[in-house]
Amino acid sequence: ISMKNLAIDQLRCLIENETDMITNMANISAYINDLLDDINWVGFYLYKDNMLVLGPFQGHVACNRIKPGQGVCGTSAKERKTIIVDDVHLFKGHIACDSQSLSEIVIPLIKNNQLLGVLDIDSPIKKRFTDKDQKLLEDLVSMFITYL
């Protein structure tokens, strides 16, 4: 059994019998925080009233609200695609919530063509996130979305 399949199966066990989205987001944040090495923030922003609003997370305090199109999270939400940033200081309009974060990956949460929010993960290491990470995280998000 592959590491990716194991991770997906473990996540399924965490969320399949829970219907509350916030509860699942809290557990998913904790799960990914334990699963991935060299990260310093993982969490969700929920799309509400045309803003991304801070949801459950693991890590230091974070920005409360992000406008679509603003920063990496807002750009991912607006473009509805995963974005990997190898060096956040080179990303135009990056929002520095934690000066220790150097790279970032953001995956949009989309169900029935509706934007629900984004999953945001930061690392204190440049170029932390790979295509393999992207595929794993997109599969985890997809699993989460199916149980919403």
C-alpha positions as CSV (number, residue, x, y, z in Angstrom):
1,I,0.0,0.0,0.0
2,S,1.4,3.4,-1.0
3,M,2.0,6.2,1.5
4,K,-0.5,8.3,-0.4
5,N,-3.2,5.6,-0.2
6,L,-2.5,5.1,3.5
7,A,-2.9,8.8,4.1
8,I,-6.2,9.0,2.2
9,D,-7.5,5.9,4.1
10,Q,-6.5,7.4,7.4
11,L,-8.2,10.7,6.6
12,R,-11.4,8.9,5.5
13,C,-11.5,7.1,8.9
14,L,-11.3,10.5,10.6
15,I,-14.1,12.2,8.7
16,E,-16.5,9.7,7.1
17,N,-18.8,9.5,10.1
18,E,-18.7,13.2,11.0
19,T,-21.1,15.6,9.2
20,D,-19.9,18.9,10.7
21,M,-17.6,20.7,8.3
22,I,-15.8,22.7,11.0
23,T,-15.1,19.6,13.1
24,N,-13.6,17.9,10.0
25,M,-11.6,20.9,9.1
26,A,-10.1,21.0,12.6
27,N,-9.1,17.3,12.4
28,I,-7.8,17.6,8.8
29,S,-5.6,20.5,9.9
30,A,-4.2,18.5,12.8
31,Y,-3.8,15.4,10.6
32,I,-1.9,17.3,7.8
33,N,0.2,19.0,10.5
34,D,1.3,15.6,11.7
35,L,1.6,14.1,8.2
36,L,3.9,16.6,6.6
37,D,7.4,17.5,7.7
38,D,8.8,21.1,7.7
39,I,5.6,23.0,7.8
40,N,4.7,25.8,10.2
41,W,1.0,26.5,9.4
42,V,-1.8,24.5,8.0
43,G,-5.5,25.5,7.9
44,F,-8.6,26.6,6.1
45,Y,-10.1,29.8,5.0
46,L,-13.8,29.7,4.4
47,Y,-15.4,31.7,1.6
48,K,-18.1,33.9,3.1
49,D,-19.6,37.2,1.9
50,N,-17.1,37.5,-0.8
51,M,-14.1,37.1,1.6
52,L,-11.9,34.3,2.8
53,V,-12.4,34.1,6.5
54,L,-10.0,32.2,8.8
55,G,-11.2,28.7,9.8
56,P,-9.7,25.8,11.8
57,F,-5.9,25.7,11.6
58,Q,-2.7,24.5,13.3
59,G,0.1,27.0,13.8
60,H,0.7,30.6,14.9
61,V,-2.0,33.3,14.7
62,A,-3.1,34.2,11.2
63,C,-4.8,36.8,9.1
64,N,-8.5,36.9,9.8
65,R,-9.8,37.9,6.4
66,I,-8.4,37.8,2.8
67,K,-10.0,39.3,-0.3
68,P,-10.3,37.1,-3.3
69,G,-7.3,37.9,-5.6
70,Q,-5.2,39.0,-2.7
71,G,-2.1,37.1,-1.7
72,V,-1.6,33.4,-2.4
73,C,-4.9,32.3,-0.8
74,G,-6.9,34.9,-2.5
75,T,-5.3,34.2,-5.9
76,S,-5.9,30.4,-5.5
77,A,-9.6,31.2,-4.6
78,K,-10.1,33.6,-7.5
79,E,-8.4,31.3,-10.1
80,R,-9.9,28.2,-8.5
81,K,-6.6,26.3,-8.9
82,T,-3.8,25.0,-6.7
83,I,-0.8,27.4,-6.3
84,I,2.7,26.4,-5.1
85,V,5.0,29.3,-4.2
86,D,8.6,28.4,-3.8
87,D,9.6,31.7,-2.3
88,V,6.7,33.8,-0.9
89,H,8.9,37.0,-1.0
90,L,8.8,36.7,-4.8
91,F,5.0,36.4,-5.0
92,K,3.5,39.8,-5.9
93,G,1.0,40.8,-3.2
94,H,2.0,38.1,-0.7
95,I,0.4,38.7,2.7
96,A,3.0,38.1,5.4
97,C,1.0,36.7,8.3
98,D,4.1,34.9,9.7
99,S,7.5,36.2,8.8
100,Q,9.0,32.7,9.2
101,S,6.9,31.3,6.3
102,L,9.0,31.1,3.2
103,S,7.0,28.8,0.9
104,E,3.4,28.0,0.5
105,I,0.8,25.8,-1.2
106,V,-2.9,26.6,-1.4
107,I,-5.6,24.3,-2.7
108,P,-9.1,25.6,-3.4
109,L,-12.2,23.8,-2.0
110,I,-14.8,23.5,-4.7
111,K,-18.0,21.5,-4.6
112,N,-20.7,21.6,-7.3
113,N,-18.7,24.4,-8.9
114,Q,-19.1,26.5,-5.7
115,L,-16.0,27.9,-4.0
116,L,-16.1,26.9,-0.3
117,G,-12.7,28.1,0.7
118,V,-9.1,27.1,0.5
119,L,-6.6,24.9,2.3
120,D,-3.4,26.8,3.0
121,I,-0.1,25.3,4.1
122,D,3.1,27.3,4.9
123,S,6.7,26.2,5.4
124,P,9.7,27.9,6.9
125,I,11.8,26.3,4.0
126,K,12.0,27.7,0.5
127,K,10.8,25.2,-2.3
128,R,9.2,22.9,0.3
129,F,6.2,21.8,-1.8
130,T,6.6,19.4,-4.7
131,D,4.2,18.1,-7.4
132,K,3.9,14.9,-5.3
133,D,2.7,17.0,-2.3
134,Q,0.3,18.8,-4.6
135,K,-1.2,15.5,-5.8
136,L,-1.5,14.1,-2.2
137,L,-3.1,17.3,-0.8
138,E,-5.5,17.6,-3.8
139,D,-6.6,14.0,-3.2
140,L,-7.0,14.7,0.6
141,V,-9.1,17.8,-0.3
142,S,-11.1,15.8,-2.8
143,M,-11.8,13.2,-0.1
144,F,-12.9,15.9,2.3
145,I,-15.2,17.5,-0.3
146,T,-17.0,14.2,-1.0
147,Y,-18.0,13.9,2.6
148,L,-19.4,17.5,2.8
